[in-house]
């Protein structure tokens, strides 16, 4: 019962931390954090998991071992049974709500519930479900310990139950620590989504080659994608001339070439070069827009023009 009391206190404190993390992560981007504060929920989820490990698991296991050789039959066991029963109903209801939230998150990311638990981009709802699941399981273990004590008259089942509950909390904490660690150190987006984006870029006529393609999760369901592209200059110019009209530019170049000095020709070439650069910018905007349509969660796309020779001449 003491193990479950410690567990309940830790559970309350941890979910308060999760609520604070959710609130903090919704702050708008600013100059200091241009990509927003979405990752702050991962920080508080990690702190919550460490709290479960230290307070919930550590204290419970230590208490269990301390009482292995000095345990005695609990008094007022019927009151303990009533507390466990009431707690089971409350925690069970909370667990059902958490499961519903996880299912909703899995559906929004097109994953099965199992995959979402292990690879989903929002560990907060998974943390709540894991904590509530551990709470319900812990209550069942506490109830089984009390039944064993009452049936056998051997008080050792009480601290043994405490140790089992502590180990259960430890496993949940380690799982949550790992989930949040991956989120904080910058995990890439799923291979399936990354492959879709790369296939689109490789199949686009204006793209000759791709270099240094990277992605990063910057929040629950929010991603950043970066790529260096070797653009096909011939296709780029052809697309531009089709939009603006080949005849007009041909006329300007012919007239400038017939001039006795190079001033007119240099002016036309400068105007043409500026328009080609703007055309490159338009192609970049088009590619970025298409990438965000393929994976709507990609909020930031950084495309750079790659110099194949690696040195500007």
N, C-alpha and C positions, 0 to 999 in steps of 0.2 A: 504493500500500500504506500510506503514511503517512496519507493521507486516511481510509482505512478504519480505521486504528488510532485516529485522533482520533475518528472516528464511533463506534467501539465503546466508547471510554472515555465519550464523551458519552451514549451509549445506556444504559450501565450506571448512570451517575450520575442520569440523568433517570428511569429506572424505579425507582431507589431513592427518589427524591423522590415519585414517584407512589404507591409503597407506603406511605411515611410519611403522605402526604395521605389515603389511604384509611383508615389506622389512626386518624388524628386526627379525621376526619369522623364516626366512629362514636361519639364521646363523647356522653353523655346531655345533654339541655338543663339549664341552670342559671340562676341569677338574672341573670347577666351576658348570657347568650345563650338567651333563652326558646324560641327556635325551633330550637335545636340548633346543631351545628357542621358540618352537611352541606356548606355552601359552602366549607369549608376545602379540600376536595379540588380545587375549582376554582382556589384560590390556588396550590397546589403544582403543579397541572397547567400553570398559566400560567408559573410560574417554570421548570418543566421545558422548556416551549416556548421561552422566552427563552434558556435554556441551549443548546438545539439551534441557535438562530439565531446566537448569539455564538460558542460554542465549535465546534460541528459545522460550521456553514456558513461563518462568517467566517474561522476559522483555515484551513479547507480551501481556500477560494478564494484567500486571500492566499498560502498556500504554493504553490498552482498557478501563480499569476502570477509569483511570485518565481523559479520554475524554468523558465518558458517559454523563456528564452534561455540557460539554463545546464544544461539537462537532459542526462543521459547514460544510456547503456544500462544497465538494472538488472542486477545480478549475481544468480546463484542464482535465476533466474526459475522454475525447477521447484519450488523450495521455496515460492515465492510462490503458485504455482498450487495446491499442496497445501493451503496455509493458506486460500486463497479457497474451495477445494472443501469443506474441513471447516466453515468458517464458514457457507457457503451451506446446508449440511445443518442446522446448529444453528439458524440464523436462520429457515430455512424452517419447521422444526418449531415454533418459537416463533410465527411468523406464523399458522400453521394454528390454534394454540390461541387466538390473539387474534381471528381471524376467527370462530371458534366462539362466543367470548364476545360479540362484537358481534351476531351473529345471534340469540343468546339475548336480548340486550337489546332488539333490534328487535322480536322476537316478543312480549316482555312489554309493550311499548308499542303494539302493533298497527301497526307501521310496516314498510315495506320496509327492507332493509338500507341501500340508498342514502339514503333519507330519514333513517334513524337516524344515519348518518354526518354529515349536515348539520344535522339538527334534533333529534337525540336529547338526552335530558336528562342523560346521563352521558358527558362527554367523556373520562373516564379510559380506558375500554376502547378508545375510538376513537383516543386518543393512542398507546396501546400498539400497536394495529394499524397506525397510520400510521408509527410509528417502525420497526416490524419490516418493513413493506413497503418503506420507504426503505432499510433495511439490505440487504434482499435485492436491490433494484434497484441499490443502490450496489455491491454485490459483483459483479453482472452487468456493470456499467460498468467496474469495475476489471479484471475478467477480459478484457473486450473490449479495454481499453487495452493490457494486456500482450500479447494476441494480435496487436494491430496493431503494437506495438513489435517483437515477435519476427518478424513476417512482413515488415515493411517495413525494419526496421533503423533507423527514425527514432524517436528517443527523445522527440520532442515530444508523442506521443500519451499519454505518462504524465502530464505536468502538465495536459494538456487533459482527461483523465479525472478528475483531481482537481478541476478547476474545475466540471465537469458534476456531480460528486457534491455539491460544495458548494452549487450552485444548487438541486439537488434537495432537499437538507436545508433550505435557506432557504424554499422553497415549502411544505414540510411544516410548518416552524415558524410561518410566517405564518398558515397555515390553523388550526393549533392555538391560536395566540394569539387569533385572532378568535373561535373557538368558546368559549374560556374567558372572553373579555371579555364576550360576550353573557350568559353565565351569571352573571358577577359583578355586572353592573350591573342585574340584575333583569328577565330576560326574561319575557314573559307566557306562559301556557300556550297550547297549540295552538288555532287558531281553531275547529277542529271541536269540541273539548271545551268551549271557552268558549260556543259557540253552543248546545250541548246544555243547559248549565246555565241560560243566559238564557231559552231556550225553555220550560224547566220552570217557572222563576219567573214568566214572563209569563202562562203558562197556569193558574197556581194562582189560585183564586177570591179568596183572602185578599190578593192583591197587586194594588194599583191601578196602580202605576208603579214603575220602577226608575231609580235615579240613581247615578252615580259607581261603576260596576262595574269592578273591577280584579282582576287576578290576577298572581301572581309565582311563579317557580320558586325554591324555597328549598333544593332538593337534588335528587339524581338520582331523578326520578319522584315527588318530593314538591312539593306546591303550596300556595299560600295564596290564598284568594278573599275578596273584600270587596265589599259592596254596601249601598247605602242604599235602603230600601224604603218607599214610601208605602202603608201598609196600609189595606185596605178595612174601616173600622170597623163597618159594618153586617154584613158577612159574619163578621167576627171575633166580634161579640156573638152573632149567630145560632148560630155553631158552639159558643160557650160555653154558651148557654142550652139547646141540644140535648143537651149532655153533662150538665148539672146539673139540668135540668128547669125549664121556664118557669113552671109553676104555683107552685112554691115561692117563687120570687122575686116573682111577682105578688101572692101572699098577703102576704108581708112588707111590700111597698110599700103595699098597701091598708090593712093594719093600722096602719102607721106614719103614713099620711096622715090617718087618723081620729083620731089623738092630738091633744090640745089644744095641745101645744107641738111645736116642731120637733126636739127632742132625738132622739126615736126615729127620725124620718125621716132626719136627718143621719147617724145611726149606720148605718142600713141602706144609705144611699148610699155611705158610706165603705167598708163591707164589700163592696158591689157593685163599687166602683171598684178596690179592692185585688184582687178576684178577676178583674176584666177585665184588669188589668195582668199578673197571673199567667197568664191565658189568652194574652196577647200573647207572653209568654215561652215558653209551650208551643208556639205557632205557630212562633216563631223556631227552637226546638229541632227541630221537625219539618222545617222547611225545610232546616236545616243537615244533618240526618241524610239527607234525600233527595238533597241535593247530593253528599254523600260517597258515596252509592250509585251515582250517575250517573258520577262520576269518582273512583274509590277513592283516587287519588293525592292528592286534596285533603285535607290533614291538618288545616288550620286554616281555619275559616269565620267571618268577622266580618260579621254582619248588624246594621245600625243602622236604627232607625225614622226616616224622613225627615219633616221638617216642611215641607209644601208652600209655606207662606208665607215660610219662611226665618227667621222671627222668632218667638220664644216670647212669647205675650201673657199 
